């Protein structure tokens, strides 16, 4: 995930990156949060999986938060 964030912010010059996962997928949510993204929302019945609708957690990180975290980890 670090490589993806580095590429998105440094090469693509993005300002904000978002991600999401099903609320039942606790492992994915932990990976996303460990990467520095903050949980910003909960979408109800937004994910169509196997002909059913599931809830989704929305995460995001801003470039300024990414740079701050990167600076702190380099100390």
FIBA-529523 format. One record per atom (N, C-alpha, C): x, y, z; residue in three letters. Coordinates in pm, whole numbers, padded with zeros to 5 digits, always signed. Example, Ala and Ser with C-alpha at 12.3 -4.5 7.8 and 13.67 -1.06 7.14 Angstrom:
+01319-00569+00780ALA/+01230-00450+00780ALA/+01320-00330+00780ALA/+01285-00225+00708SER/+01367-00106+00714SER/+01290+00003+00787SER/
//
This chain:
+00084-00119+00000UNK/+00000+00000+00000UNK/+00088+00125+00000UNK/+00203+00119+00068UNK/+00294+00234+00073UNK/+00340+00273-00067UNK/+00371+00175-00149UNK/+00418+00201-00286UNK/+00307+00269-00367UNK/+00184+00225-00349UNK/+00071+00285-00421UNK/+00053+00430-00378UNK/+00057+00456-00247UNK/+00042+00593-00198UNK/+00155+00682-00247UNK/+00279+00631-00242UNK/+00394+00708-00293UNK/+00373+00745-00439UNK/+00334+00648-00520UNK/+00312+00672-00662UNK/+00201+00774-00685UNK/+00090+00757-00616UNK/-00025+00846-00636UNK/+00007+00990-00598UNK/+00074+01010-00486UNK/+00104+01146-00442UNK/+00226+01206-00512UNK/+00331+01126-00534UNK/+00455+01180-00589UNK/+00457+01184-00742UNK/+00403+01083-00808UNK/+00407+01078-00954UNK/+00280+01137-01017UNK/+00166+01096-00966UNK/+00040+01144-01024UNK/-00003+01280-00968UNK/+00060+01322-00860UNK/+00032+01452-00797UNK/-00114+01464-00753UNK/-00168+01354-00699UNK/-00305+01357-00648UNK/-00311+01432-00516UNK/-00425+01487-00485UNK/-00446+01561-00361UNK/-00513+01474-00254UNK/-00589+01374-00301UNK/-00668+01292-00209UNK/-00684+01152-00270UNK/-00675+01051-00185UNK/-00693+00913-00229UNK/-00801+00852-00141UNK/-00893+00780-00203UNK/-01000+00715-00129UNK/-00993+00563-00149UNK/-01048+00492-00054UNK/-01057+00346-00061UNK/-01182+00304+00012UNK/-01224+00183-00014UNK/-01342+00132+00055UNK/-01335-00019+00068UNK/-01411-00071+00162UNK/-01421-00216+00178UNK/-01553-00248+00246UNK/-01597-00370+00228UNK/-01719-00415+00294UNK/-01699-00409+00445UNK/-01804-00373+00516UNK/-01793-00360+00662UNK/-01759-00493+00727UNK/-01793-00604+00665UNK/-01761-00736+00720UNK/-01614-00773+00700UNK/-01545-00702+00611UNK/-01406-00733+00578UNK/-01312-00659+00673UNK/-01302-00708+00793UNK/-01225-00642+00899UNK/-01076-00638+00865UNK/-01024-00743+00803UNK/-00881-00747+00768UNK/-00846-00635+00670UNK/-00930-00614+00569UNK/-00904-00506+00472UNK/-00913-00370+00539UNK/-01010-00352+00626UNK/-01023-00224+00696UNK/-00898-00195+00779UNK/-00842-00296+00842UNK/-00720-00277+00923UNK/-00602-00239+00836UNK/-00589-00304+00719UNK/-00479-00271+00627UNK/-00491-00127+00579UNK/-00612-00087+00544UNK/-00635+00050+00494UNK/-00603+00152+00604UNK/-00652+00128+00726UNK/-00626+00221+00835UNK/-00478+00224+00873UNK/-00412+00109+00871UNK/-00268+00103+00902UNK/-00187+00182+00800UNK/-00239+00194+00679UNK/-00171+00269+00573UNK/-00188+00420+00590UNK/-00268+00461+00688UNK/-00283+00604+00715UNK/-00413+00665+00669UNK/-00498+00588+00604UNK/-00627+00642+00562UNK/-00722+00646+00681UNK/-00805+00749+00685UNK/-00901+00765+00792UNK/-01038+00720+00746UNK/-01110+00655+00837UNK/-01247+00615+00804UNK/-01335+00739+00806UNK/-01399+00766+00694UNK/-01479+00888+00680UNK/-01629+00861+00670UNK/-01666+00739+00638UNK/-01808+00717+00622UNK/-01847+00572+00616UNK/-01977+00553+00615UNK/-02037+00420+00611UNK/-02150+00426+00508UNK/-02128+00361+00396UNK/-02232+00357+00292UNK/-02322+00236+00314UNK/-02449+00258+00320UNK/-02544+00150+00344UNK/-02585+00084+00214UNK/-02572-00047+00211UNK/-02612-00130+00097UNK/-02569-00069-00037UNK/-02438-00048-00048UNK/-02382+00016-00167UNK/-02300-00081-00253UNK/-02257-00193-00194UNK/-02173-00290-00265UNK/-02255-00409-00315UNK/-02265-00428-00446UNK/-02333-00547-00496UNK/-02236-00666-00502UNK/-02257-00763-00415UNK/-02173-00882-00410UNK/-02262-01005-00410UNK/-02238-01093-00508UNK/-02315-01218-00519UNK/-02466-01195-00509UNK/-02513-01101-00586UNK/-02656-01070-00597UNK/-02719-01024-00465UNK/-02637-00969-00375UNK/-02685-00909-00251UNK/-02619-00772-00236UNK/-02677-00689-00153UNK/-02621-00557-00126UNK/-02558-00556+00013UNK/-02435-00500+00021UNK/-02360-00495+00146UNK/-02319-00351+00179UNK/-02301-00327+00308UNK/-02254-00197+00354UNK/-02104-00183+00325UNK/-02059-00058+00319UNK/-01921-00026+00282UNK/-01866+00080+00376UNK/-01740+00063+00417UNK/-01668+00169+00488UNK/-01590+00249+00384UNK/-01594+00381+00397UNK/-01517+00470+00309UNK/-01399+00528+00386UNK/-01282+00528+00324UNK/-01159+00579+00384UNK/-01097+00681+00288UNK/-01016+00772+00343UNK/-00944+00867+00257UNK/-00820+00917+00329UNK/-00725+00965+00249UNK/-00607+01031+00301UNK/-00577+01151+00210UNK/-00544+01262+00273UNK/-00505+01382+00199UNK/-00353+01384+00184UNK/-00306+01452+00083UNK/-00162+01463+00060UNK/-00091+01520+00183UNK/-00149+01621+00245UNK/-00085+01683+00362UNK/-00072+01585+00479UNK/-00173+01498+00497UNK/-00166+01397+00603UNK/-00062+01290+00570UNK/-00056+01253+00444UNK/+00042+01156+00397UNK/+00184+01209+00421UNK/+00209+01334+00384UNK/+00342+01392+00401UNK/+00380+01403+00549UNK/+00283+01438+00632UNK/+00308+01447+00776UNK/+00346+01309+00833UNK/+00270+01208+00794UNK/+00296+01072+00842UNK/+00432+01023+00792UNK/+00463+01052+00666UNK/+00590+01009+00607UNK/+00706+01077+00678UNK/+00692+01203+00710UNK/+00796+01278+00781UNK/+00817+01220+00920UNK/+00710+01186+00989UNK/+00721+01130+01124UNK/+00786+00992+01122UNK/+00761+00914+01019UNK/+00818+00779+01013UNK/+00965+00782+00975UNK/+01012+00893+00919UNK/+01155+00906+00881UNK/+01242+00951+00997UNK/+01179+00986+01109UNK/+01258+01033+01225UNK/+01317+00918+01301UNK/
//
